[in-house]
Amino acid sequence: MQSEARTRWACRRGMLELDVILMPFMDNHYAQLPEEEKLIFQRLLAGDDPELFAWFMGHEACNDAELAQMIKKIHKLNGALV
């Protein structure tokens, strides 16, 4: 597992829309996640920006069940209506 600082840095993306989703989650919820979910979140961050954007905006479905569940969790904890 990578350090929290490294994960925080990985949340900084090339798209402002992703920063607005990922940084609040990192700041407010990441520390409370079980280790297994932290690993899933880190795996999610390994995706490229266009792919993540499509998943978070609901333009495309994520075919990985764990990542799709994490996306839903992020939306829920961030208070998104998606």
mmCIF file of the N, C-alpha and C atoms, coordinates in Angstrom:
data_MODEL
# 
_entry.id   MODEL 
# 
loop_
_atom_site.group_PDB 
_atom_site.id 
_atom_site.type_symbol 
_atom_site.label_atom_id 
_atom_site.label_alt_id 
_atom_site.label_comp_id 
_atom_site.label_asym_id 
_atom_site.label_entity_id 
_atom_site.label_seq_id 
_atom_site.pdbx_PDB_ins_code 
_atom_site.Cartn_x 
_atom_site.Cartn_y 
_atom_site.Cartn_z 
_atom_site.occupancy 
_atom_site.B_iso_or_equiv 
_atom_site.pdbx_formal_charge 
_atom_site.auth_seq_id 
_atom_site.auth_comp_id 
_atom_site.auth_asym_id 
_atom_site.auth_atom_id 
_atom_site.pdbx_PDB_model_num 
ATOM 1   N N  . MET A 1 1  ? 0.850   -1.170 0.000   1.00 0.00 ? 1  MET A N  1 
ATOM 2   C CA . MET A 1 1  ? 0.000   0.000  0.000   1.00 0.00 ? 1  MET A CA 1 
ATOM 3   C C  . MET A 1 1  ? 0.896   1.234  0.000   1.00 0.00 ? 1  MET A C  1 
ATOM 4   N N  . GLN A 1 2  ? 0.486   2.241  -0.766  1.00 0.00 ? 2  GLN A N  1 
ATOM 5   C CA . GLN A 1 2  ? 1.279   3.467  -0.810  1.00 0.00 ? 2  GLN A CA 1 
ATOM 6   C C  . GLN A 1 2  ? 0.921   4.383  0.355   1.00 0.00 ? 2  GLN A C  1 
ATOM 7   N N  . SER A 1 3  ? 1.781   5.321  0.637   1.00 0.00 ? 3  SER A N  1 
ATOM 8   C CA . SER A 1 3  ? 1.570   6.231  1.757   1.00 0.00 ? 3  SER A CA 1 
ATOM 9   C C  . SER A 1 3  ? 0.382   7.150  1.499   1.00 0.00 ? 3  SER A C  1 
ATOM 10  N N  . GLU A 1 4  ? -0.148  7.706  2.577   1.00 0.00 ? 4  GLU A N  1 
ATOM 11  C CA . GLU A 1 4  ? -1.265  8.638  2.433   1.00 0.00 ? 4  GLU A CA 1 
ATOM 12  C C  . GLU A 1 4  ? -0.848  9.874  1.632   1.00 0.00 ? 4  GLU A C  1 
ATOM 13  N N  . ALA A 1 5  ? 0.372   10.341 1.827   1.00 0.00 ? 5  ALA A N  1 
ATOM 14  C CA . ALA A 1 5  ? 0.860   11.498 1.078   1.00 0.00 ? 5  ALA A CA 1 
ATOM 15  C C  . ALA A 1 5  ? 0.916   11.202 -0.419  1.00 0.00 ? 5  ALA A C  1 
ATOM 16  N N  . ARG A 1 6  ? 1.348   10.002 -0.758  1.00 0.00 ? 6  ARG A N  1 
ATOM 17  C CA . ARG A 1 6  ? 1.422   9.602  -2.173  1.00 0.00 ? 6  ARG A CA 1 
ATOM 18  C C  . ARG A 1 6  ? 0.017   9.478  -2.761  1.00 0.00 ? 6  ARG A C  1 
ATOM 19  N N  . THR A 1 7  ? -0.903  8.943  -1.983  1.00 0.00 ? 7  THR A N  1 
ATOM 20  C CA . THR A 1 7  ? -2.288  8.830  -2.439  1.00 0.00 ? 7  THR A CA 1 
ATOM 21  C C  . THR A 1 7  ? -2.888  10.210 -2.623  1.00 0.00 ? 7  THR A C  1 
ATOM 22  N N  . ARG A 1 8  ? -2.626  11.111 -1.696  1.00 0.00 ? 8  ARG A N  1 
ATOM 23  C CA . ARG A 1 8  ? -3.121  12.493 -1.813  1.00 0.00 ? 8  ARG A CA 1 
ATOM 24  C C  . ARG A 1 8  ? -2.603  13.124 -3.107  1.00 0.00 ? 8  ARG A C  1 
ATOM 25  N N  . TRP A 1 9  ? -1.308  12.917 -3.392  1.00 0.00 ? 9  TRP A N  1 
ATOM 26  C CA . TRP A 1 9  ? -0.727  13.478 -4.608  1.00 0.00 ? 9  TRP A CA 1 
ATOM 27  C C  . TRP A 1 9  ? -1.413  12.880 -5.847  1.00 0.00 ? 9  TRP A C  1 
ATOM 28  N N  . ALA A 1 10 ? -1.733  11.602 -5.806  1.00 0.00 ? 10 ALA A N  1 
ATOM 29  C CA . ALA A 1 10 ? -2.388  10.945 -6.949  1.00 0.00 ? 10 ALA A CA 1 
ATOM 30  C C  . ALA A 1 10 ? -3.802  11.479 -7.177  1.00 0.00 ? 10 ALA A C  1 
ATOM 31  N N  . CYS A 1 11 ? -4.402  12.073 -6.151  1.00 0.00 ? 11 CYS A N  1 
ATOM 32  C CA . CYS A 1 11 ? -5.735  12.669 -6.297  1.00 0.00 ? 11 CYS A CA 1 
ATOM 33  C C  . CYS A 1 11 ? -5.693  13.960 -7.109  1.00 0.00 ? 11 CYS A C  1 
ATOM 34  N N  . ARG A 1 12 ? -4.536  14.566 -7.204  1.00 0.00 ? 12 ARG A N  1 
ATOM 35  C CA . ARG A 1 12 ? -4.390  15.800 -7.985  1.00 0.00 ? 12 ARG A CA 1 
ATOM 36  C C  . ARG A 1 12 ? -4.304  15.410 -9.448  1.00 0.00 ? 12 ARG A C  1 
ATOM 37  N N  . ARG A 1 13 ? -5.322  15.742 -10.185 1.00 0.00 ? 13 ARG A N  1 
ATOM 38  C CA . ARG A 1 13 ? -5.432  15.282 -11.560 1.00 0.00 ? 13 ARG A CA 1 
ATOM 39  C C  . ARG A 1 13 ? -5.239  16.428 -12.544 1.00 0.00 ? 13 ARG A C  1 
ATOM 40  N N  . GLY A 1 14 ? -5.264  16.086 -13.821 1.00 0.00 ? 14 GLY A N  1 
ATOM 41  C CA . GLY A 1 14 ? -5.164  17.087 -14.876 1.00 0.00 ? 14 GLY A CA 1 
ATOM 42  C C  . GLY A 1 14 ? -6.502  17.727 -15.210 1.00 0.00 ? 14 GLY A C  1 
ATOM 43  N N  . MET A 1 15 ? -7.568  17.249 -14.595 1.00 0.00 ? 15 MET A N  1 
ATOM 44  C CA . MET A 1 15 ? -8.906  17.790 -14.847 1.00 0.00 ? 15 MET A CA 1 
ATOM 45  C C  . MET A 1 15 ? -9.472  18.342 -13.545 1.00 0.00 ? 15 MET A C  1 
ATOM 46  N N  . LEU A 1 16 ? -9.872  19.586 -13.573 1.00 0.00 ? 16 LEU A N  1 
ATOM 47  C CA . LEU A 1 16 ? -10.447 20.222 -12.391 1.00 0.00 ? 16 LEU A CA 1 
ATOM 48  C C  . LEU A 1 16 ? -11.652 19.446 -11.883 1.00 0.00 ? 16 LEU A C  1 
ATOM 49  N N  . GLU A 1 17 ? -12.459 18.910 -12.783 1.00 0.00 ? 17 GLU A N  1 
ATOM 50  C CA . GLU A 1 17 ? -13.656 18.165 -12.385 1.00 0.00 ? 17 GLU A CA 1 
ATOM 51  C C  . GLU A 1 17 ? -13.303 16.975 -11.493 1.00 0.00 ? 17 GLU A C  1 
ATOM 52  N N  . LEU A 1 18 ? -12.204 16.323 -11.796 1.00 0.00 ? 18 LEU A N  1 
ATOM 53  C CA . LEU A 1 18 ? -11.773 15.184 -10.971 1.00 0.00 ? 18 LEU A CA 1 
ATOM 54  C C  . LEU A 1 18 ? -11.186 15.655 -9.645  1.00 0.00 ? 18 LEU A C  1 
ATOM 55  N N  . ASP A 1 19 ? -10.449 16.755 -9.664  1.00 0.00 ? 19 ASP A N  1 
ATOM 56  C CA . ASP A 1 19 ? -9.929  17.314 -8.405  1.00 0.00 ? 19 ASP A CA 1 
ATOM 57  C C  . ASP A 1 19 ? -11.067 17.627 -7.447  1.00 0.00 ? 19 ASP A C  1 
ATOM 58  N N  . VAL A 1 20 ? -12.148 18.181 -7.972  1.00 0.00 ? 20 VAL A N  1 
ATOM 59  C CA . VAL A 1 20 ? -13.295 18.579 -7.150  1.00 0.00 ? 20 VAL A CA 1 
ATOM 60  C C  . VAL A 1 20 ? -13.991 17.362 -6.535  1.00 0.00 ? 20 VAL A C  1 
ATOM 61  N N  . ILE A 1 21 ? -13.878 16.215 -7.167  1.00 0.00 ? 21 ILE A N  1 
ATOM 62  C CA . ILE A 1 21 ? -14.471 14.982 -6.646  1.00 0.00 ? 21 ILE A CA 1 
ATOM 63  C C  . ILE A 1 21 ? -13.501 14.265 -5.703  1.00 0.00 ? 21 ILE A C  1 
ATOM 64  N N  . LEU A 1 22 ? -12.270 14.108 -6.140  1.00 0.00 ? 22 LEU A N  1 
ATOM 65  C CA . LEU A 1 22 ? -11.315 13.272 -5.415  1.00 0.00 ? 22 LEU A CA 1 
ATOM 66  C C  . LEU A 1 22 ? -10.721 13.931 -4.180  1.00 0.00 ? 22 LEU A C  1 
ATOM 67  N N  . MET A 1 23 ? -10.393 15.204 -4.251  1.00 0.00 ? 23 MET A N  1 
ATOM 68  C CA . MET A 1 23 ? -9.743  15.856 -3.110  1.00 0.00 ? 23 MET A CA 1 
ATOM 69  C C  . MET A 1 23 ? -10.639 15.933 -1.874  1.00 0.00 ? 23 MET A C  1 
ATOM 70  N N  . PRO A 1 24 ? -11.918 16.312 -1.989  1.00 0.00 ? 24 PRO A N  1 
ATOM 71  C CA . PRO A 1 24 ? -12.762 16.307 -0.789  1.00 0.00 ? 24 PRO A CA 1 
ATOM 72  C C  . PRO A 1 24 ? -12.902 14.912 -0.183  1.00 0.00 ? 24 PRO A C  1 
ATOM 73  N N  . PHE A 1 25 ? -13.003 13.898 -1.032  1.00 0.00 ? 25 PHE A N  1 
ATOM 74  C CA . PHE A 1 25 ? -13.070 12.526 -0.531  1.00 0.00 ? 25 PHE A CA 1 
ATOM 75  C C  . PHE A 1 25 ? -11.794 12.189 0.237   1.00 0.00 ? 25 PHE A C  1 
ATOM 76  N N  . MET A 1 26 ? -10.663 12.519 -0.351  1.00 0.00 ? 26 MET A N  1 
ATOM 77  C CA . MET A 1 26 ? -9.383  12.248 0.300   1.00 0.00 ? 26 MET A CA 1 
ATOM 78  C C  . MET A 1 26 ? -9.297  12.986 1.628   1.00 0.00 ? 26 MET A C  1 
ATOM 79  N N  . ASP A 1 27 ? -9.658  14.243 1.633   1.00 0.00 ? 27 ASP A N  1 
ATOM 80  C CA . ASP A 1 27 ? -9.552  15.071 2.840   1.00 0.00 ? 27 ASP A CA 1 
ATOM 81  C C  . ASP A 1 27 ? -10.501 14.639 3.951   1.00 0.00 ? 27 ASP A C  1 
ATOM 82  N N  . ASN A 1 28 ? -11.689 14.207 3.583   1.00 0.00 ? 28 ASN A N  1 
ATOM 83  C CA . ASN A 1 28 ? -12.740 13.986 4.578   1.00 0.00 ? 28 ASN A CA 1 
ATOM 84  C C  . ASN A 1 28 ? -13.052 12.529 4.910   1.00 0.00 ? 28 ASN A C  1 
ATOM 85  N N  . HIS A 1 29 ? -12.672 11.591 4.035   1.00 0.00 ? 29 HIS A N  1 
ATOM 86  C CA . HIS A 1 29 ? -13.145 10.221 4.226   1.00 0.00 ? 29 HIS A CA 1 
ATOM 87  C C  . HIS A 1 29 ? -12.082 9.133  4.111   1.00 0.00 ? 29 HIS A C  1 
ATOM 88  N N  . TYR A 1 30 ? -11.009 9.405  3.392   1.00 0.00 ? 30 TYR A N  1 
ATOM 89  C CA . TYR A 1 30 ? -10.019 8.363  3.118   1.00 0.00 ? 30 TYR A CA 1 
ATOM 90  C C  . TYR A 1 30 ? -9.466  7.725  4.391   1.00 0.00 ? 30 TYR A C  1 
ATOM 91  N N  . ALA A 1 31 ? -9.127  8.524  5.365   1.00 0.00 ? 31 ALA A N  1 
ATOM 92  C CA . ALA A 1 31 ? -8.485  8.009  6.579   1.00 0.00 ? 31 ALA A CA 1 
ATOM 93  C C  . ALA A 1 31 ? -9.358  6.999  7.320   1.00 0.00 ? 31 ALA A C  1 
ATOM 94  N N  . GLN A 1 32 ? -10.676 7.100  7.176   1.00 0.00 ? 32 GLN A N  1 
ATOM 95  C CA . GLN A 1 32 ? -11.588 6.198  7.873   1.00 0.00 ? 32 GLN A CA 1 
ATOM 96  C C  . GLN A 1 32 ? -11.883 4.909  7.099   1.00 0.00 ? 32 GLN A C  1 
ATOM 97  N N  . LEU A 1 33 ? -11.405 4.812  5.879   1.00 0.00 ? 33 LEU A N  1 
ATOM 98  C CA . LEU A 1 33 ? -11.665 3.612  5.083   1.00 0.00 ? 33 LEU A CA 1 
ATOM 99  C C  . LEU A 1 33 ? -10.922 2.413  5.654   1.00 0.00 ? 33 LEU A C  1 
ATOM 100 N N  . PRO A 1 34 ? -11.529 1.224  5.555   1.00 0.00 ? 34 PRO A N  1 
ATOM 101 C CA . PRO A 1 34 ? -10.775 0.001  5.874   1.00 0.00 ? 34 PRO A CA 1 
ATOM 102 C C  . PRO A 1 34 ? -9.619  -0.152 4.878   1.00 0.00 ? 34 PRO A C  1 
ATOM 103 N N  . GLU A 1 35 ? -8.585  -0.857 5.274   1.00 0.00 ? 35 GLU A N  1 
ATOM 104 C CA . GLU A 1 35 ? -7.396  -1.021 4.426   1.00 0.00 ? 35 GLU A CA 1 
ATOM 105 C C  . GLU A 1 35 ? -7.754  -1.551 3.034   1.00 0.00 ? 35 GLU A C  1 
ATOM 106 N N  . GLU A 1 36 ? -8.672  -2.494 2.965   1.00 0.00 ? 36 GLU A N  1 
ATOM 107 C CA . GLU A 1 36 ? -9.073  -3.066 1.673   1.00 0.00 ? 36 GLU A CA 1 
ATOM 108 C C  . GLU A 1 36 ? -9.633  -1.986 0.748   1.00 0.00 ? 36 GLU A C  1 
ATOM 109 N N  . GLU A 1 37 ? -10.457 -1.096 1.287   1.00 0.00 ? 37 GLU A N  1 
ATOM 110 C CA . GLU A 1 37 ? -11.031 -0.033 0.467   1.00 0.00 ? 37 GLU A CA 1 
ATOM 111 C C  . GLU A 1 37 ? -9.987  1.023  0.100   1.00 0.00 ? 37 GLU A C  1 
ATOM 112 N N  . LYS A 1 38 ? -9.007  1.227  0.954   1.00 0.00 ? 38 LYS A N  1 
ATOM 113 C CA . LYS A 1 38 ? -7.914  2.142  0.599   1.00 0.00 ? 38 LYS A CA 1 
ATOM 114 C C  . LYS A 1 38 ? -7.175  1.609  -0.628  1.00 0.00 ? 38 LYS A C  1 
ATOM 115 N N  . LEU A 1 39 ? -6.957  0.299  -0.664  1.00 0.00 ? 39 LEU A N  1 
ATOM 116 C CA . LEU A 1 39 ? -6.287  -0.307 -1.817  1.00 0.00 ? 39 LEU A CA 1 
ATOM 117 C C  . LEU A 1 39 ? -7.127  -0.168 -3.088  1.00 0.00 ? 39 LEU A C  1 
ATOM 118 N N  . ILE A 1 40 ? -8.427  -0.318 -2.961  1.00 0.00 ? 40 ILE A N  1 
ATOM 119 C CA . ILE A 1 40 ? -9.313  -0.154 -4.117  1.00 0.00 ? 40 ILE A CA 1 
ATOM 120 C C  . ILE A 1 40 ? -9.275  1.298  -4.601  1.00 0.00 ? 40 ILE A C  1 
ATOM 121 N N  . PHE A 1 41 ? -9.304  2.249  -3.669  1.00 0.00 ? 41 PHE A N  1 
ATOM 122 C CA . PHE A 1 41 ? -9.225  3.666  -4.035  1.00 0.00 ? 41 PHE A CA 1 
ATOM 123 C C  . PHE A 1 41 ? -7.906  3.954  -4.746  1.00 0.00 ? 41 PHE A C  1 
ATOM 124 N N  . GLN A 1 42 ? -6.813  3.408  -4.245  1.00 0.00 ? 42 GLN A N  1 
ATOM 125 C CA . GLN A 1 42 ? -5.517  3.606  -4.892  1.00 0.00 ? 42 GLN A CA 1 
ATOM 126 C C  . GLN A 1 42 ? -5.514  3.001  -6.295  1.00 0.00 ? 42 GLN A C  1 
ATOM 127 N N  . ARG A 1 43 ? -6.166  1.869  -6.449  1.00 0.00 ? 43 ARG A N  1 
ATOM 128 C CA . ARG A 1 43 ? -6.267  1.242  -7.779  1.00 0.00 ? 43 ARG A CA 1 
ATOM 129 C C  . ARG A 1 43 ? -7.098  2.115  -8.717  1.00 0.00 ? 43 ARG A C  1 
ATOM 130 N N  . LEU A 1 44 ? -8.151  2.716  -8.176  1.00 0.00 ? 44 LEU A N  1 
ATOM 131 C CA . LEU A 1 44 ? -8.972  3.634  -8.965  1.00 0.00 ? 44 LEU A CA 1 
ATOM 132 C C  . LEU A 1 44 ? -8.127  4.800  -9.481  1.00 0.00 ? 44 LEU A C  1 
ATOM 133 N N  . LEU A 1 45 ? -7.278  5.334  -8.614  1.00 0.00 ? 45 LEU A N  1 
ATOM 134 C CA . LEU A 1 45 ? -6.447  6.478  -8.990  1.00 0.00 ? 45 LEU A CA 1 
ATOM 135 C C  . LEU A 1 45 ? -5.434  6.141  -10.078 1.00 0.00 ? 45 LEU A C  1 
ATOM 136 N N  . ALA A 1 46 ? -5.190  4.865  -10.317 1.00 0.00 ? 46 ALA A N  1 
ATOM 137 C CA . ALA A 1 46 ? -4.260  4.455  -11.372 1.00 0.00 ? 46 ALA A CA 1 
ATOM 138 C C  . ALA A 1 46 ? -4.876  4.611  -12.760 1.00 0.00 ? 46 ALA A C  1 
ATOM 139 N N  . GLY A 1 47 ? -6.197  4.834  -12.818 1.00 0.00 ? 47 GLY A N  1 
ATOM 140 C CA . GLY A 1 47 ? -6.862  5.034  -14.101 1.00 0.00 ? 47 GLY A CA 1 
ATOM 141 C C  . GLY A 1 47 ? -6.487  6.366  -14.717 1.00 0.00 ? 47 GLY A C  1 
ATOM 142 N N  . ASP A 1 48 ? -6.721  6.482  -16.021 1.00 0.00 ? 48 ASP A N  1 
ATOM 143 C CA . ASP A 1 48 ? -6.404  7.759  -16.661 1.00 0.00 ? 48 ASP A CA 1 
ATOM 144 C C  . ASP A 1 48 ? -7.596  8.716  -16.540 1.00 0.00 ? 48 ASP A C  1 
ATOM 145 N N  . ASP A 1 49 ? -7.311  9.998  -16.694 1.00 0.00 ? 49 ASP A N  1 
ATOM 146 C CA . ASP A 1 49 ? -8.318  11.028 -16.453 1.00 0.00 ? 49 ASP A CA 1 
ATOM 147 C C  . ASP A 1 49 ? -9.579  10.881 -17.304 1.00 0.00 ? 49 ASP A C  1 
ATOM 148 N N  . PRO A 1 50 ? -9.468  10.661 -18.623 1.00 0.00 ? 50 PRO A N  1 
ATOM 149 C CA . PRO A 1 50 ? -10.701 10.540 -19.412 1.00 0.00 ? 50 PRO A CA 1 
ATOM 150 C C  . PRO A 1 50 ? -11.592 9.374  -18.959 1.00 0.00 ? 50 PRO A C  1 
ATOM 151 N N  . GLU A 1 51 ? -10.966 8.275  -18.594 1.00 0.00 ? 51 GLU A N  1 
ATOM 152 C CA . GLU A 1 51 ? -11.704 7.112  -18.117 1.00 0.00 ? 51 GLU A CA 1 
ATOM 153 C C  . GLU A 1 51 ? -12.399 7.434  -16.784 1.00 0.00 ? 51 GLU A C  1 
ATOM 154 N N  . LEU A 1 52 ? -11.654 8.006  -15.832 1.00 0.00 ? 52 LEU A N  1 
ATOM 155 C CA . LEU A 1 52 ? -12.232 8.367  -14.542 1.00 0.00 ? 52 LEU A CA 1 
ATOM 156 C C  . LEU A 1 52 ? -13.357 9.382  -14.714 1.00 0.00 ? 52 LEU A C  1 
ATOM 157 N N  . PHE A 1 53 ? -13.148 10.363 -15.566 1.00 0.00 ? 53 PHE A N  1 
ATOM 158 C CA . PHE A 1 53 ? -14.170 11.375 -15.807 1.00 0.00 ? 53 PHE A CA 1 
ATOM 159 C C  . PHE A 1 53 ? -15.453 10.726 -16.324 1.00 0.00 ? 53 PHE A C  1 
ATOM 160 N N  . ALA A 1 54 ? -15.319 9.832  -17.292 1.00 0.00 ? 54 ALA A N  1 
ATOM 161 C CA . ALA A 1 54 ? -16.493 9.151  -17.857 1.00 0.00 ? 54 ALA A CA 1 
ATOM 162 C C  . ALA A 1 54 ? -17.223 8.344  -16.796 1.00 0.00 ? 54 ALA A C  1 
ATOM 163 N N  . TRP A 1 55 ? -16.496 7.681  -15.934 1.00 0.00 ? 55 TRP A N  1 
ATOM 164 C CA . TRP A 1 55 ? -17.122 6.885  -14.871 1.00 0.00 ? 55 TRP A CA 1 
ATOM 165 C C  . TRP A 1 55 ? -17.807 7.772  -13.844 1.00 0.00 ? 55 TRP A C  1 
ATOM 166 N N  . PHE A 1 56 ? -17.116 8.805  -13.378 1.00 0.00 ? 56 PHE A N  1 
ATOM 167 C CA . PHE A 1 56 ? -17.693 9.664  -12.345 1.00 0.00 ? 56 PHE A CA 1 
ATOM 168 C C  . PHE A 1 56 ? -18.883 10.473 -12.850 1.00 0.00 ? 56 PHE A C  1 
ATOM 169 N N  . MET A 1 57 ? -18.870 10.836 -14.121 1.00 0.00 ? 57 MET A N  1 
ATOM 170 C CA . MET A 1 57 ? -19.974 11.614 -14.689 1.00 0.00 ? 57 MET A CA 1 
ATOM 171 C C  . MET A 1 57 ? -21.123 10.732 -15.177 1.00 0.00 ? 57 MET A C  1 
ATOM 172 N N  . GLY A 1 58 ? -20.914 9.413  -15.137 1.00 0.00 ? 58 GLY A N  1 
ATOM 173 C CA . GLY A 1 58 ? -21.956 8.493  -15.566 1.00 0.00 ? 58 GLY A CA 1 
ATOM 174 C C  . GLY A 1 58 ? -22.074 8.351  -17.072 1.00 0.00 ? 58 GLY A C  1 
ATOM 175 N N  . HIS A 1 59 ? -21.055 8.789  -17.806 1.00 0.00 ? 59 HIS A N  1 
ATOM 176 C CA . HIS A 1 59 ? -21.069 8.658  -19.264 1.00 0.00 ? 59 HIS A CA 1 
ATOM 177 C C  . HIS A 1 59 ? -20.776 7.234  -19.706 1.00 0.00 ? 59 HIS A C  1 
ATOM 178 N N  . GLU A 1 60 ? -20.033 6.512  -18.877 1.00 0.00 ? 60 GLU A N  1 
ATOM 179 C CA . GLU A 1 60 ? -19.700 5.119  -19.141 1.00 0.00 ? 60 GLU A CA 1 
ATOM 180 C C  . GLU A 1 60 ? -19.788 4.346  -17.831 1.00 0.00 ? 60 GLU A C  1 
ATOM 181 N N  . ALA A 1 61 ? -20.094 3.080  -17.941 1.00 0.00 ? 61 ALA A N  1 
ATOM 182 C CA . ALA A 1 61 ? -20.114 2.213  -16.757 1.00 0.00 ? 61 ALA A CA 1 
ATOM 183 C C  . ALA A 1 61 ? -18.726 1.623  -16.551 1.00 0.00 ? 61 ALA A C  1 
ATOM 184 N N  . CYS A 1 62 ? -18.320 1.547  -15.320 1.00 0.00 ? 62 CYS A N  1 
ATOM 185 C CA . CYS A 1 62 ? -17.059 0.895  -14.977 1.00 0.00 ? 62 CYS A CA 1 
ATOM 186 C C  . CYS A 1 62 ? -17.328 -0.605 -14.896 1.00 0.00 ? 62 CYS A C  1 
ATOM 187 N N  . ASN A 1 63 ? -16.560 -1.396 -15.627 1.00 0.00 ? 63 ASN A N  1 
ATOM 188 C CA . ASN A 1 63 ? -16.774 -2.841 -15.669 1.00 0.00 ? 63 ASN A CA 1 
ATOM 189 C C  . ASN A 1 63 ? -16.149 -3.588 -14.496 1.00 0.00 ? 63 ASN A C  1 
ATOM 190 N N  . ASP A 1 64 ? -15.352 -2.901 -13.688 1.00 0.00 ? 64 ASP A N  1 
ATOM 191 C CA . ASP A 1 64 ? -14.735 -3.506 -12.516 1.00 0.00 ? 64 ASP A CA 1 
ATOM 192 C C  . ASP A 1 64 ? -15.663 -3.256 -11.323 1.00 0.00 ? 64 ASP A C  1 
ATOM 193 N N  . ALA A 1 65 ? -16.203 -4.309 -10.763 1.00 0.00 ? 65 ALA A N  1 
ATOM 194 C CA . ALA A 1 65 ? -17.205 -4.180 -9.696  1.00 0.00 ? 65 ALA A CA 1 
ATOM 195 C C  . ALA A 1 65 ? -16.669 -3.431 -8.474  1.00 0.00 ? 65 ALA A C  1 
ATOM 196 N N  . GLU A 1 66 ? -15.430 -3.698 -8.086  1.00 0.00 ? 66 GLU A N  1 
ATOM 197 C CA . GLU A 1 66 ? -14.857 -3.013 -6.919  1.00 0.00 ? 66 GLU A CA 1 
ATOM 198 C C  . GLU A 1 66 ? -14.695 -1.515 -7.174  1.00 0.00 ? 66 GLU A C  1 
ATOM 199 N N  . LEU A 1 67 ? -14.197 -1.179 -8.363  1.00 0.00 ? 67 LEU A N  1 
ATOM 200 C CA . LEU A 1 67 ? -14.029 0.237  -8.689  1.00 0.00 ? 67 LEU A CA 1 
ATOM 201 C C  . LEU A 1 67 ? -15.374 0.935  -8.813  1.00 0.00 ? 67 LEU A C  1 
ATOM 202 N N  . ALA A 1 68 ? -16.350 0.258  -9.417  1.00 0.00 ? 68 ALA A N  1 
ATOM 203 C CA . ALA A 1 68 ? -17.684 0.839  -9.550  1.00 0.00 ? 68 ALA A CA 1 
ATOM 204 C C  . ALA A 1 68 ? -18.295 1.109  -8.178  1.00 0.00 ? 68 ALA A C  1 
ATOM 205 N N  . GLN A 1 69 ? -18.102 0.195  -7.248  1.00 0.00 ? 69 GLN A N  1 
ATOM 206 C CA . GLN A 1 69 ? -18.610 0.379  -5.889  1.00 0.00 ? 69 GLN A CA 1 
ATOM 207 C C  . GLN A 1 69 ? -17.907 1.549  -5.204  1.00 0.00 ? 69 GLN A C  1 
ATOM 208 N N  . MET A 1 70 ? -16.611 1.694  -5.428  1.00 0.00 ? 70 MET A N  1 
ATOM 209 C CA . MET A 1 70 ? -15.864 2.807  -4.837  1.00 0.00 ? 70 MET A CA 1 
ATOM 210 C C  . MET A 1 70 ? -16.355 4.135  -5.406  1.00 0.00 ? 70 MET A C  1 
ATOM 211 N N  . ILE A 1 71 ? -16.627 4.176  -6.692  1.00 0.00 ? 71 ILE A N  1 
ATOM 212 C CA . ILE A 1 71 ? -17.150 5.400  -7.316  1.00 0.00 ? 71 ILE A CA 1 
ATOM 213 C C  . ILE A 1 71 ? -18.478 5.772  -6.673  1.00 0.00 ? 71 ILE A C  1 
ATOM 214 N N  . LYS A 1 72 ? -19.353 4.797  -6.467  1.00 0.00 ? 72 LYS A N  1 
ATOM 215 C CA . LYS A 1 72 ? -20.635 5.059  -5.802  1.00 0.00 ? 72 LYS A CA 1 
ATOM 216 C C  . LYS A 1 72 ? -20.416 5.572  -4.387  1.00 0.00 ? 72 LYS A C  1 
ATOM 217 N N  . LYS A 1 73 ? -19.474 4.972  -3.679  1.00 0.00 ? 73 LYS A N  1 
ATOM 218 C CA . LYS A 1 73 ? -19.188 5.390  -2.306  1.00 0.00 ? 73 LYS A CA 1 
ATOM 219 C C  . LYS A 1 73 ? -18.679 6.837  -2.272  1.00 0.00 ? 73 LYS A C  1 
ATOM 220 N N  . ILE A 1 74 ? -17.796 7.173  -3.195  1.00 0.00 ? 74 ILE A N  1 
ATOM 221 C CA . ILE A 1 74 ? -17.264 8.534  -3.263  1.00 0.00 ? 74 ILE A CA 1 
ATOM 222 C C  . ILE A 1 74 ? -18.398 9.524  -3.517  1.00 0.00 ? 74 ILE A C  1 
ATOM 223 N N  . HIS A 1 75 ? -19.253 9.214  -4.482  1.00 0.00 ? 75 HIS A N  1 
ATOM 224 C CA . HIS A 1 75 ? -20.404 10.086 -4.757  1.00 0.00 ? 75 HIS A CA 1 
ATOM 225 C C  . HIS A 1 75 ? -21.274 10.255 -3.509  1.00 0.00 ? 75 HIS A C  1 
ATOM 226 N N  . LYS A 1 76 ? -21.560 9.155  -2.848  1.00 0.00 ? 76 LYS A N  1 
ATOM 227 C CA . LYS A 1 76 ? -22.427 9.198  -1.670  1.00 0.00 ? 76 LYS A CA 1 
ATOM 228 C C  . LYS A 1 76 ? -21.803 10.031 -0.553  1.00 0.00 ? 76 LYS A C  1 
ATOM 229 N N  . LEU A 1 77 ? -20.544 9.759  -0.251  1.00 0.00 ? 77 LEU A N  1 
ATOM 230 C CA . LEU A 1 77 ? -19.894 10.468 0.850   1.00 0.00 ? 77 LEU A CA 1 
ATOM 231 C C  . LEU A 1 77 ? -19.633 11.936 0.528   1.00 0.00 ? 77 LEU A C  1 
ATOM 232 N N  . ASN A 1 78 ? -19.467 12.247 -0.741  1.00 0.00 ? 78 ASN A N  1 
ATOM 233 C CA . ASN A 1 78 ? -19.285 13.638 -1.152  1.00 0.00 ? 78 ASN A CA 1 
ATOM 234 C C  . ASN A 1 78 ? -20.623 14.372 -1.269  1.00 0.00 ? 78 ASN A C  1 
ATOM 235 N N  . GLY A 1 79 ? -21.737 13.621 -1.171  1.00 0.00 ? 79 GLY A N  1 
ATOM 236 C CA . GLY A 1 79 ? -23.047 14.256 -1.257  1.00 0.00 ? 79 GLY A CA 1 
ATOM 237 C C  . GLY A 1 79 ? -23.528 14.501 -2.669  1.00 0.00 ? 79 GLY A C  1 
ATOM 238 N N  . ALA A 1 80 ? -22.980 13.766 -3.647  1.00 0.00 ? 80 ALA A N  1 
ATOM 239 C CA . ALA A 1 80 ? -23.398 13.947 -5.046  1.00 0.00 ? 80 ALA A CA 1 
ATOM 240 C C  . ALA A 1 80 ? -24.766 13.339 -5.267  1.00 0.00 ? 80 ALA A C  1 
ATOM 241 N N  . LEU A 1 81 ? -25.445 13.851 -6.244  1.00 0.00 ? 81 LEU A N  1 
ATOM 242 C CA . LEU A 1 81 ? -26.777 13.368 -6.590  1.00 0.00 ? 81 LEU A CA 1 
ATOM 243 C C  . LEU A 1 81 ? -26.737 12.262 -7.637  1.00 0.00 ? 81 LEU A C  1 
ATOM 244 N N  . VAL A 1 82 ? -25.550 11.916 -8.120  1.00 0.00 ? 82 VAL A N  1 
ATOM 245 C CA . VAL A 1 82 ? -25.417 10.912 -9.187  1.00 0.00 ? 82 VAL A CA 1 
ATOM 246 C C  . VAL A 1 82 ? -25.632 9.525  -8.614  1.00 0.00 ? 82 VAL A C  1 
# 
